[in-house]
Amino acid sequence: MENRFKRKILIIITAFMMVCSIPKVIKAAPVVFNVSTGAQFLQAIEDINNGTETDYVISLKADIDVLTTDFIYLTRGNTTILGNGHEITNIYGFMVFSYDPNVSIPTLTLGQQDGNNILKINGSYTGNVPPYNMFLVSNKSIINMHKGVEIYNRNIPLVDYGGYIFYVGYEATFNMYGGSIKNCFVEKTETSYCAMIRVEYGTLNISGGQISNNTVQDSPIDDNNRMIYSAVIVSQAGTININGGSITNNKLIFNGTESYGDGVVLHAIGSTINVSNANISGNEMICNNVNNIQYCRGGAIYAFASTLVIDNSVITNNKVLHNRGYGGAIAVYLTDLTITNSLVAFNTAGHSANDISFDSESGNKLYLPTADSMNAKQTTPYMNSITGWYEDNILGRWSMTDPTPAFTTLQNDALIGYYELVAGYEKAKLITYNSNGGQGADYYQNLGADILALDNAVVGFTKADYEFTDWNTAADGSGTAYAAGESLPPTDLGFILYAQWKVKPVTPETGDIFNPNIFMSLMILSGMGLVVLTKRYKKQENN
């Protein structure tokens, strides 16, 4: 019995030692700095750079003004800045990198991963030294930006070098998970890269957020061959992964007579670009006073010696506004271009190629989306139905009202050579839902296979004192009737469905309506009757 007990004790001790020997990593809580002034913010940065911990949080407790004439350096640790709804202003710039191999690669995170923390970064700067880069990350360092972060009003005036909101260089990474970069402005005086984001041998990952209403322009001072490369993103030997988010209403403006440039949203050289689930719309390249423009191309994207893949995205209403401009949406040279399940249409170029300019001298291939897949990406109902791809060059511009024989639809799945293209379209065939004397504007439904009549709850028609019954091809109900959800006939022509109404039934009065005068009269009569009966019973008892 004693030996058996000892064996049990030995087994328990052995198991306990095995469990205790399993290594456990318990992550220490981050060091938190609560700051209410610019001086406290700068002191927190200094403490982080001199610290030994891994994770830090700078939490704003008030709006702060950080006025420096030099960059704010972050050289180690993982630092998160939480705004708590407050604003930082007067930032000359942040630099996030370290040359010291003995310290951890620094990471700067703006905002909170769940997007519930608002951080406002006002780019306005009142110092005496003109600012240029607002955030510079390099040497494998990382910047993360989350939903709830707003960067705005950065003004970089008349720089003779590159000016950026974010510079991502040399194996560094910028992850834009959300937030916004908006209403920023860069002006330059000589040839240089200028953009909201520049990627040079680094990686940009965009999976949400908005980049909108930003402008890059040159001054009207003339010089020779002044070039601006992009209003939003410049990539040189970089990797760009855009999987979500929107880039809209940005402008690239040329004012000098010798100015020229490529790409409003993206200018890529020797880069790998993947665009999916994105909206790139309403961006413009505007050429003022330009006499001898060499290149004015890419209302959205320009790529040279790169690989460009676009999937499940919308690239519409971008413009190159100059009579020498081309590639209203995309212009590529020596670049493989693959577009699938995407809408690339309704863009504008002053010279040629309203949608795509493709030029390959090395056997690069162009893969285009089908008309059906582009229509499927349109917001319904749509007024113009895409019919296919057509040539669109200076010898004859494609037009919906005059699609001349020169503009034959290109049937090739893969194209090699030089092409100037437009996604041709015609007025869409529509089913028109008419209220037929009710309230509500006409509602439209695009024709297609297996179309079902809509429910009036979707269309939203009303008529006072009437209720909806069904649809009919004749206003007076003498045509063919269709109930909501019923299959509509296949046709190549549009037609009208009229709402049918019937008078709402009037609910008859049941008599259960309270009238105070009648009620009081009945109460008085009841009381009088009770008095009479009481006297009669008493008289009978007395007898």
N, C-alpha and C positions, 0 to 999 in steps of 0.2 A: 504494500500500500504506500509506504514511504517513497520507494523508487518511482512509482507511478506519479505521485504528487510532484516529485522533483522534475520529472520529464515534462509535465505540464508547465511548470514554472519556467523551465528552460525554453520551451517552445514560445511562450508568451514574450519572454525577454528578447528572443531572437527576432520575432516578428516586429516588436517595437523598434528594435535597432535598425531593421531593414526599412521600416517606414520613415524613421528619422533620417536615414542616410539618403533618401530621395531629395535631390536638390530642389529648393524652392526659390523662385525669384519674386520677391516682394518689391514692387515698384514704389519708391518713395513719393510722397505727395509733392507737387511742384512748389517752388518758392514763390510766394505771391507778393507783388509790390502794388500797393494801393496808392495811386498818384492823383494829385489835384492841381499840380502846376507843371509848367515846362521844365523847371529846375529839378523837380522830383523825378520826372520822366528820364531826363538825361542821367541823373544819379543812378536810377535803376539799371539803365543800359551799362553804365560803368561797373556796377556791382556784378552784373551778369558776366561781363567780359573778364572780370577778376575772380569769379567764383569757381566752385568745384562741383556744384550740383549739375544735374542733367537737364531738368525741366524747370521753366520759369513762366510766370504769368504777370503781365503788366496790366492792371485793371484800372481804367479811368473812372474817377469819381466826380469829374467836372470837365468842362471844355478846357483844353489846354493849348497854349501858344508856345511852340518850340522854335524859337528864333535863333538859328546858328548860321554862320557863314562858311561852314564846312559840312561834310557828310557825317552822319551818325553811323559809326561802325559797330557792327555786331559780328563778333569773331568766334563765338563758341556757344554751345548749348542749344536747346530747343526752346524758343521764346514765343509765347502767344500774347498778342495784344487784344484785349477785350475793351470795347468802347462803352458798353452799358448805355448806349444811346447818345454818348458824347462825341465831340468833334476834336480832332487834332488839326492845327493849322500852322502855317509858317515853317513847313519842312523844307530845308534845302535839299536833302536827299538821304536815303539809307544805303549803306553798303553792307552786304551780307556775304562774307567769305573769310577764309583764313589761309595763309600760306604756311602755317605751322602744322606739320604732319603729326605732331604729338598731341594735338587737341582734337576734340570731336568736330565734325563738319557742322557748321551752324545751320539752323533751320528757323525761319521766321514765319509764323502763322498769323494771319489777319482774320479775326473773328472766330466764331465757334462752329464746330462741325455740324451741329444740328440747326444752324442758321438762326437761332433765337437771340443772338446778341448783335446789336446794331453798333457798328463802328463807322464813323464819318471821318473821312480824310479829305480835308479841304486843301487843294494844291496851291492856293494863293500864297505868294511869298513877297514880303515887303522889305527884305534885306537889300543891301547895296550891291551884292554880287549876283549877277543873273544866274538863275538855276538852270540845270539841264536834266540829268537823269534823276528821277524821283526815287526809284528802287533799282539798285544794281545788285545782282546775285551772280556769283561766279565760283569757279573751282569746286564743282560738285555740290555746292550749297543748294538749299531748297527754299522757295517761298510758296506758301499755301494761302489761298484767298477763298473765303467761304461766303455763302449767302448772308446778307445782312451787312456786308461791307460796301461802302460807297466811296469811290474816288472821283473827285470832280474839281473843275475850275483850275486845273494846272495850266499856267500860261508860260511858255518858254519863248521869249521874244528874240528875234533876229540873231539866232545863233550861227556861228561859222563852223560848227562841228555838229555831230549828231545830238539829237535831243529826244529823250524817251520818257515814258512813264515807267516802263519796266525794261531793263536790259538784262538778258539771260545769256550768260556767256560760259564757254569752256566747261562742258559737262554738267552745268547747273540745270535746275528744273524749276519751272513755274507751273504750279497746279492751280488753275482757276476753276474752283468747284461752283462758284456762284458769285453774287455781288455785281457791281457795275463800275464801269469806267466811262465817264460821260462828261461832255461839255469841256473838254480839254483842248488846248490850242498850242501849236508849234509853228514858229515862223523862222525861216532860214535865209541866209544871204549867199551861200555858195553850195556847190555840189557836196552832198553828204546824205547819209541815211537819216531819215526823220520818221518817227512813227510813235504810236502809243506803246508798242511792244517790239523790241528787237531781239531775235534769237540768233546767236552766233556760236555754232558748235555746241548748242544746248538743246533742251527739250521744253516745248510748251504743250501742256495738256489743258484743254478747255472742255468742261463737261456741264457747264451751266452758266447762267448770268447773262449780262448784256454789256456790249461795247457800242455806244451810240452817241451821235451828235458831237463827234470830235472832228477837228479840222487841222490839216497840215497845209501850209502855203508858203510860197516864197515872196520876198519883197519885190516891188516893181523896179528896183534898181537893176539895170541891164549888166550882164556879164556873159561870158561865152559858155555855152553848153552847161547851163545850170540844171541839175537833175535832182528831183525829189523821188524817192523810191516808193513810199507807201504811207497812207494815212493811218493804218491800223497795225499791221504786223509785217515786219521784215524778217526773213529767215535766210541766213547764209550758212550752208552746210549744217542745217538744223533739222530737228524732227518736230513736226506739228501734228498733233492729234486733237481734232475738234469733234467732240461727240456730245452735241447738245449746245444750247445757248443760242443767242442771236447777236448778229453784228449788223447794225442798221443805221442808215441816215448819217454816215460819215462823209467827209468831203476832202478831196485833194485839189488844191487850187493853184494854178500857174498864173503869175502876174507878169513876169519878165518876158520879153519878146523872144528870147532864145531858150526858154525853159522847156523841159520835157521830163517824162517819167512814166513809170509802169506800176499798176496795181493800187487800187484804193484800199481794199481790205487786206490783201496779202501779196507781197512781193517775195518770191522764193528763188534762190539760186542754189543749185546742188543740194536740194533738200528732199525729204520725204514728207508728203502731206497726205493725211487721211482726214476727210471731212464726212461726218455722218450726223443725222438727226439735228441739223443746224438750219437756221434761218439767216440768209445773207441777202438783205433787200434794201433798196432805197439809197444806195451809196452812189456818190457822184464824183466824176473827174471833170473839173471846170477849167477851161483854158481861156484866160483873158489876155488880150493884147499880143497873142503869140503869132509871129509871122512865119517862122521857118521851123516848125515843130518836127523833130526827128521821130520821136515815139510818144504816142499818147494812147495807151492801150490798157485794157483790163479794168473795166468799171468795178469789178469785184476782185478777180484773181489774175495775177501774172506769175508764170513759172518758167524758169529756164534750166535746162539740164537737170530736171527733177523727176520725181514720180508723184502723180496726183491722182488720188482715188476719192470719188464723191459718191455717197450712198444715202438714200432716204433723206434728202435735204431739199430745201427750197432756195433757189437763187433767182430772184426776180426784181424787176424795176430798178436795176442798176444802170448807170448812164456814163457815157464818155461824150461830153458836150464839146465837140470841136469838129470842124470839117475834115480834119486829118485823123480823127480818132477812130479806133476800131477795137473789136472785142468788147462789146458792151457788158458782158458778164465775165468771160474768161478769154485770156490770150496766153498761149503756151508755145514754147519753142524748144525743140530737142527734148521733149518731155512726153512720157507715156501718160495718157489721160483716159481714165475709165470712169464713166458716169452710169450709175444704176439706180432705179427706183426713185429718181429725183426729178424735180421740176426746174429746168433751166430755160426760162422763156420770158417774153415781154420785157426784155432789156433793150437798150438803145445805144447805138454808136453812130457818130456823125458821118463817118466815111464808109465803113463796111463792117460786116460781121456783127450784126446786132447782138448775137448771143455768144458765139464761139469763133475765135480765130486759132487755127491749129496749123503749125508749121513744123514739119519734120524733115530733116536731112539725113537722119541716121536710122531710118526704119522704125521710128517710134510709132505706136499704134493709138488710135482713137476709138473708144467704144462709147456709143451713144445710147441713151435711154429711148424706149419706144414711146410712141404717142400715147398709147393706152396707159403706160406707167406714169407719164407726166400728167395726164388728166386725172389719174387717181390721186395725185398729190395736191390737186387744186382744192381750195376751200369751196365747198358746195353751198349754194348753186353757183356755177361759174358761167360767165357771159360769153367767153371765147373758148372754143374747143380746139385743142392742138391736133393738127392733121399729120405732122411729120417734119422731117428736116429738109431744108432747102438751101441752095447756094444763095449767098447774099454778098455780092461784090460790087465794085464801082461800075462795072459794065452794065449792071442792072440790079437795082435794089428790090428785094421782095416786098410786096404789098398785099394786104388782104383784099383790097379793092382791085388790084391789078396783078394777080399772080401769073406773070407772063410765062410762056413756055420755057424760057431760059432757066426758070427755077423749078427744076424737076426734083422730086423727092429722092434723097439718097437712100438706096436700099442696103448698102453694105453694113454688116454688123461691125466690122473692124475696118478703119480707114487708115491708109498710109499715104502721106504726101502733104499737100497744102490745101487747106479748106477754109473758106469763110462762110459761116453757117448761121441760119436763123431757124428757130422752131416756128414753122408756119401754123396759122390757125384760121378758123372761120367762126362766124357767129354760132354759138351753141344752140342745139335743138332743145327746146324747153317745154315742159308742161307748166302752164300758167294756172295757178289757183286763184279764182276770182271770188270776192266776198258776195257778189250778186245782191247788192242792196244793204249789205251789212257793213260793219266797221272793220278796217284793216286793209293795208296796201297789198297789191298783188304779190303772191308768193310763188317762187320758181323752184322747179325740180328738173335736174338734168335727165335727159333720156338715156336709156341704156337697157341692158338685158335684165329681165326679172324685176321690173319696176313695180312697186306696190303703191296704191293710192294712200296718201298720207292721212293721218288722223287730224281732225280739226284742232285738237289740243296742241299739235305741233305747229300748225299754220297760224292759229290764234285769232280767227275771225269771231266776231260777236254781232248780235242784232238784238236790240231792246225788245223784250217781250216775246222773243222767238227762241227756239232751240234748233240746233243743227241736226239734220237727218243723214244726208249723204251727198255725193257729188253727181253732177250730170253734165253731159257734153252740150246741153242746151240750157240757156238761162231759165226758160219756162218749165224745165223738167221733162220736155218731150223727147229728149235724146236718150243716150245710153247712160244708165245709172251705175255708179261704182260706190260700194261701201268702203269705209276705211279699212286698209289692209288687203283689199282685193287687187289681183293682178291687173295691170293696165296693158292694153294691146301693144305689141311691137310696131313701131312706125319710124320712118325716117324723117317725119315732119313733126313739128311741135303742135300742140293743141291746148284748148282751154277747158278746165273743169270748173263748173259753177257750183257754189255752195247752195244747197237746198235747205229751206227753213220751214218750220211749222210753228203755229202759234202755241205758246206755252199754255197748258191747261190751267183754267182758273180754279182754285181750291174753293169749293162751296162752303158757306158759313154753316156751322153745325149747331148754332144756338148757344154754344159755350163761350159766349162773349160777355164779359162783365159790364153791366150798366149800373152805375151807382144809384140812379133815380129809381129804377125798377127794384133794385135790391132794398132800398129804404122803404118803398111802398109795401113790398112783401113783408118786411119786418114789422111794420106798423099793423098791417092786417092780421099777421100771425099773433101779435101781442093782444090785439082786441079780441080775437077769437079765443085766446087762452083765458082772458078775463071773464068772458061770457060763460065759458065752460066751467070755470072755477066757481062762479056764483051759482050755476045750476047744480053742481055737485053738492055745494054747501046747503042749498035749499032742500034738496032731497034728504040730506042727512038730518036736518032739523025736523022734517016731517016724520 
